[in-house]
Amino acid sequence: MNSNEFAAVPPSPLQQAGLQGDPFHSNSIELKEITSATILRLHSLTSAETLAAALETQGLTLPLQTNQSTGSDPAALCLRPREWLLFSEHSEAEHLASQIRPAIDPDQTTLLNTSDGLATFRLSGPGAPWLLSKLSGLDFLGGSSGAGAVQHCARTRMAHAAVLVHYHRPGDGDLPFVFDLLFDRSLAKYLWELLSESAEHADDLANAFEGSS
């Protein structure tokens, strides 16, 4: 066996499910798979304020309230009291973990690499909040409209699939807002087909009500 085979990039969740993983485009939506994200889960018995102060010394700002999100890369998403996801497109898992470990007490806090167990889809374009609002009971239109829209996250269900939605500016924070969907990688094909097949109606809604949301 060629030694290069051991260094081959593993298939993405969509590729593992038998799809090519090429971006999907409609009139008002772009849907693509993010294949290189690092996702760490942080859970602590330490108070959020104490942990946040410790991580601040390592250059990481931790949100204190559920559904808050802070930072660009890495971003920190508060899932519930004293539990967070840390998301990065540019840092390897070990590099990000090494930044955090000096600030935490291992007897009080756990840090797990969940990158391989989750998939990430990115939705952008004016039709994106309309598409998400079709599939979930949350008000994605209200949360993403106007100059006052802020970075945040929320957990919901889309056709019975559990999804964490992260509304943020990717990269260095200067790009337009996008919706990242994080979910169990076994659901990748199901959610991809659900989103792409629902896009046409979302296009119609975006076109009919543009500027009125």
C-alpha beads as a LAMMPS data file, in Angstrom:
LAMMPS data file: protein, C-alpha beads

213 atoms
212 bonds

1 atom types
1 bond types

-500.0 500.0 xlo xhi
-500.0 500.0 ylo yhi
-500.0 500.0 zlo zhi

Masses

1 110.0

Atoms # bond

1 1 1 0.000 0.000 0.000
2 1 1 1.300 3.450 -0.924
3 1 1 2.205 5.427 2.194
4 1 1 0.390 8.425 0.752
5 1 1 -2.880 6.580 1.208
6 1 1 -2.532 6.927 4.950
7 1 1 -2.374 10.715 4.557
8 1 1 -5.449 10.904 2.338
9 1 1 -8.099 13.369 3.406
10 1 1 -11.051 11.441 4.878
11 1 1 -14.405 11.847 3.127
12 1 1 -16.672 14.647 4.258
13 1 1 -20.103 13.750 5.717
14 1 1 -21.750 14.320 2.323
15 1 1 -19.123 12.311 0.477
16 1 1 -19.474 9.503 2.983
17 1 1 -23.214 9.532 2.268
18 1 1 -22.574 9.159 -1.474
19 1 1 -22.946 12.806 -2.572
20 1 1 -20.285 14.925 -4.256
21 1 1 -20.627 17.809 -1.826
22 1 1 -20.627 20.529 -4.494
23 1 1 -22.241 23.821 -3.397
24 1 1 -25.930 24.279 -4.173
25 1 1 -27.197 27.553 -5.633
26 1 1 -30.708 28.862 -6.142
27 1 1 -31.922 32.359 -7.013
28 1 1 -31.456 33.668 -3.465
29 1 1 -29.561 30.968 -1.564
30 1 1 -26.131 29.406 -1.461
31 1 1 -25.712 26.164 0.486
32 1 1 -22.307 24.599 0.992
33 1 1 -20.614 22.084 3.247
34 1 1 -17.816 23.245 5.553
35 1 1 -15.412 20.316 5.591
36 1 1 -12.470 21.486 7.692
37 1 1 -14.022 22.891 10.856
38 1 1 -12.662 22.220 14.321
39 1 1 -15.451 21.846 16.888
40 1 1 -14.627 21.464 20.575
41 1 1 -17.177 20.974 23.340
42 1 1 -16.386 22.682 26.640
43 1 1 -18.284 21.757 29.811
44 1 1 -17.424 23.007 33.267
45 1 1 -18.550 22.820 36.877
46 1 1 -16.726 26.104 37.425
47 1 1 -18.889 29.221 37.325
48 1 1 -19.164 30.759 33.884
49 1 1 -17.735 34.054 35.113
50 1 1 -14.656 32.374 36.614
51 1 1 -14.043 30.275 33.503
52 1 1 -14.558 33.250 31.200
53 1 1 -12.024 35.308 33.159
54 1 1 -9.472 32.479 32.923
55 1 1 -9.969 32.030 29.178
56 1 1 -9.752 35.758 28.595
57 1 1 -6.079 35.476 29.575
58 1 1 -5.672 33.071 26.636
59 1 1 -7.334 35.439 24.187
60 1 1 -10.710 33.667 24.095
61 1 1 -13.940 35.496 24.977
62 1 1 -16.591 33.187 26.412
63 1 1 -20.292 34.190 26.238
64 1 1 -22.115 33.966 29.566
65 1 1 -25.728 33.589 28.401
66 1 1 -27.384 30.691 26.562
67 1 1 -27.700 31.361 22.806
68 1 1 -25.015 34.025 22.889
69 1 1 -22.034 33.712 20.544
70 1 1 -18.765 35.618 20.631
71 1 1 -15.649 35.799 18.499
72 1 1 -15.061 35.061 14.827
73 1 1 -12.374 32.381 14.591
74 1 1 -12.561 30.733 16.972
75 1 1 -16.174 31.488 17.837
76 1 1 -17.630 30.442 21.190
77 1 1 -21.287 29.375 21.305
78 1 1 -23.122 29.025 24.625
79 1 1 -25.391 25.961 24.444
80 1 1 -26.654 25.998 28.031
81 1 1 -25.354 27.201 31.407
82 1 1 -21.679 26.181 31.659
83 1 1 -21.545 24.385 28.303
84 1 1 -20.114 25.768 25.044
85 1 1 -19.024 24.830 21.541
86 1 1 -15.824 26.338 20.162
87 1 1 -15.794 26.566 16.368
88 1 1 -12.865 27.334 14.076
89 1 1 -12.273 26.976 10.354
90 1 1 -8.568 27.766 10.590
91 1 1 -7.212 26.188 13.804
92 1 1 -6.448 22.503 14.161
93 1 1 -8.135 20.842 17.122
94 1 1 -4.927 20.300 19.070
95 1 1 -3.780 23.874 18.502
96 1 1 -7.073 25.279 19.784
97 1 1 -7.120 22.862 22.721
98 1 1 -3.563 23.819 23.673
99 1 1 -4.695 27.432 23.864
100 1 1 -7.437 26.504 26.324
101 1 1 -5.886 23.846 28.573
102 1 1 -3.624 26.198 30.578
103 1 1 -6.707 28.146 31.712
104 1 1 -8.907 25.256 32.898
105 1 1 -8.958 22.927 35.872
106 1 1 -9.206 19.357 34.487
107 1 1 -10.984 18.253 37.678
108 1 1 -13.754 20.766 36.999
109 1 1 -13.793 21.140 33.226
110 1 1 -13.862 18.770 30.233
111 1 1 -12.749 19.623 26.706
112 1 1 -13.773 17.179 23.953
113 1 1 -12.994 17.195 20.243
114 1 1 -16.324 16.566 18.478
115 1 1 -15.147 17.624 15.001
116 1 1 -15.496 14.168 13.433
117 1 1 -18.974 13.570 14.856
118 1 1 -20.617 16.713 13.517
119 1 1 -21.271 18.155 10.073
120 1 1 -21.558 21.829 9.148
121 1 1 -23.603 23.388 6.363
122 1 1 -23.393 27.119 5.579
123 1 1 -26.408 28.996 4.245
124 1 1 -26.094 32.492 2.808
125 1 1 -28.060 34.870 0.640
126 1 1 -31.312 36.797 1.126
127 1 1 -33.389 33.632 0.916
128 1 1 -31.541 31.845 3.735
129 1 1 -33.708 33.089 6.642
130 1 1 -36.835 32.320 4.641
131 1 1 -35.647 28.772 4.061
132 1 1 -34.836 28.222 7.731
133 1 1 -38.156 29.725 8.818
134 1 1 -39.955 27.214 6.586
135 1 1 -38.276 24.318 8.375
136 1 1 -38.220 25.522 11.979
137 1 1 -40.469 27.408 14.374
138 1 1 -37.789 29.969 15.252
139 1 1 -37.937 33.534 13.919
140 1 1 -34.856 33.582 11.722
141 1 1 -36.182 36.577 9.795
142 1 1 -36.509 38.753 12.874
143 1 1 -33.156 37.634 14.236
144 1 1 -31.266 38.486 11.060
145 1 1 -32.926 41.645 9.777
146 1 1 -31.851 45.230 10.071
147 1 1 -28.675 46.940 11.161
148 1 1 -29.169 45.720 14.733
149 1 1 -28.733 42.020 13.897
150 1 1 -26.100 40.432 16.130
151 1 1 -24.178 37.182 16.217
152 1 1 -26.052 34.453 18.096
153 1 1 -26.879 30.745 18.124
154 1 1 -29.958 28.635 18.797
155 1 1 -30.840 24.975 18.889
156 1 1 -33.917 23.818 17.027
157 1 1 -35.388 20.951 15.024
158 1 1 -35.793 20.819 11.270
159 1 1 -38.093 18.016 10.150
160 1 1 -37.307 16.158 13.417
161 1 1 -33.522 16.613 13.029
162 1 1 -31.711 18.394 15.875
163 1 1 -29.728 21.335 14.497
164 1 1 -27.645 24.076 16.089
165 1 1 -27.899 27.277 14.020
166 1 1 -25.081 29.814 14.315
167 1 1 -25.656 33.276 12.841
168 1 1 -22.321 35.025 12.450
169 1 1 -19.770 36.676 10.199
170 1 1 -17.223 34.050 9.066
171 1 1 -13.487 34.464 8.750
172 1 1 -12.143 37.697 10.147
173 1 1 -15.629 39.015 10.853
174 1 1 -15.762 41.413 7.898
175 1 1 -17.799 39.181 5.582
176 1 1 -21.630 39.219 5.405
177 1 1 -23.594 37.262 8.005
178 1 1 -24.256 33.590 7.285
179 1 1 -26.170 30.782 8.967
180 1 1 -24.065 27.758 9.936
181 1 1 -25.991 24.573 10.674
182 1 1 -24.223 22.077 12.960
183 1 1 -25.695 18.596 13.389
184 1 1 -24.890 14.898 13.660
185 1 1 -22.928 13.856 10.569
186 1 1 -25.213 10.859 9.955
187 1 1 -27.966 13.338 8.991
188 1 1 -25.927 15.069 6.280
189 1 1 -27.646 13.613 3.221
190 1 1 -31.117 13.965 4.742
191 1 1 -30.649 17.633 5.631
192 1 1 -28.884 18.503 2.364
193 1 1 -31.777 17.132 0.335
194 1 1 -34.334 18.764 2.634
195 1 1 -32.693 22.179 2.303
196 1 1 -32.037 22.030 -1.435
197 1 1 -35.513 20.735 -2.259
198 1 1 -37.128 23.477 -0.129
199 1 1 -35.060 26.284 -1.650
200 1 1 -37.379 27.077 -4.561
201 1 1 -40.258 28.047 -2.269
202 1 1 -37.871 30.087 -0.116
203 1 1 -36.778 31.903 -3.293
204 1 1 -40.417 32.761 -4.011
205 1 1 -40.924 34.080 -0.476
206 1 1 -37.735 36.130 -0.540
207 1 1 -38.703 37.629 -3.892
208 1 1 -42.299 38.383 -2.865
209 1 1 -41.524 39.893 0.543
210 1 1 -38.053 41.369 0.034
211 1 1 -37.737 44.535 2.055
212 1 1 -40.851 43.835 4.132
213 1 1 -39.308 41.534 6.751

Bonds

1 1 1 2
2 1 2 3
3 1 3 4
4 1 4 5
5 1 5 6
6 1 6 7
7 1 7 8
8 1 8 9
9 1 9 10
10 1 10 11
11 1 11 12
12 1 12 13
13 1 13 14
14 1 14 15
15 1 15 16
16 1 16 17
17 1 17 18
18 1 18 19
19 1 19 20
20 1 20 21
21 1 21 22
22 1 22 23
23 1 23 24
24 1 24 25
25 1 25 26
26 1 26 27
27 1 27 28
28 1 28 29
29 1 29 30
30 1 30 31
31 1 31 32
32 1 32 33
33 1 33 34
34 1 34 35
35 1 35 36
36 1 36 37
37 1 37 38
38 1 38 39
39 1 39 40
40 1 40 41
41 1 41 42
42 1 42 43
43 1 43 44
44 1 44 45
45 1 45 46
46 1 46 47
47 1 47 48
48 1 48 49
49 1 49 50
50 1 50 51
51 1 51 52
52 1 52 53
53 1 53 54
54 1 54 55
55 1 55 56
56 1 56 57
57 1 57 58
58 1 58 59
59 1 59 60
60 1 60 61
61 1 61 62
62 1 62 63
63 1 63 64
64 1 64 65
65 1 65 66
66 1 66 67
67 1 67 68
68 1 68 69
69 1 69 70
70 1 70 71
71 1 71 72
72 1 72 73
73 1 73 74
74 1 74 75
75 1 75 76
76 1 76 77
77 1 77 78
78 1 78 79
79 1 79 80
80 1 80 81
81 1 81 82
82 1 82 83
83 1 83 84
84 1 84 85
85 1 85 86
86 1 86 87
87 1 87 88
88 1 88 89
89 1 89 90
90 1 90 91
91 1 91 92
92 1 92 93
93 1 93 94
94 1 94 95
95 1 95 96
96 1 96 97
97 1 97 98
98 1 98 99
99 1 99 100
100 1 100 101
101 1 101 102
102 1 102 103
103 1 103 104
104 1 104 105
105 1 105 106
106 1 106 107
107 1 107 108
108 1 108 109
109 1 109 110
110 1 110 111
111 1 111 112
112 1 112 113
113 1 113 114
114 1 114 115
115 1 115 116
116 1 116 117
117 1 117 118
118 1 118 119
119 1 119 120
120 1 120 121
121 1 121 122
122 1 122 123
123 1 123 124
124 1 124 125
125 1 125 126
126 1 126 127
127 1 127 128
128 1 128 129
129 1 129 130
130 1 130 131
131 1 131 132
132 1 132 133
133 1 133 134
134 1 134 135
135 1 135 136
136 1 136 137
137 1 137 138
138 1 138 139
139 1 139 140
140 1 140 141
141 1 141 142
142 1 142 143
143 1 143 144
144 1 144 145
145 1 145 146
146 1 146 147
147 1 147 148
148 1 148 149
149 1 149 150
150 1 150 151
151 1 151 152
152 1 152 153
153 1 153 154
154 1 154 155
155 1 155 156
156 1 156 157
157 1 157 158
158 1 158 159
159 1 159 160
160 1 160 161
161 1 161 162
162 1 162 163
163 1 163 164
164 1 164 165
165 1 165 166
166 1 166 167
167 1 167 168
168 1 168 169
169 1 169 170
170 1 170 171
171 1 171 172
172 1 172 173
173 1 173 174
174 1 174 175
175 1 175 176
176 1 176 177
177 1 177 178
178 1 178 179
179 1 179 180
180 1 180 181
181 1 181 182
182 1 182 183
183 1 183 184
184 1 184 185
185 1 185 186
186 1 186 187
187 1 187 188
188 1 188 189
189 1 189 190
190 1 190 191
191 1 191 192
192 1 192 193
193 1 193 194
194 1 194 195
195 1 195 196
196 1 196 197
197 1 197 198
198 1 198 199
199 1 199 200
200 1 200 201
201 1 201 202
202 1 202 203
203 1 203 204
204 1 204 205
205 1 205 206
206 1 206 207
207 1 207 208
208 1 208 209
209 1 209 210
210 1 210 211
211 1 211 212
212 1 212 213
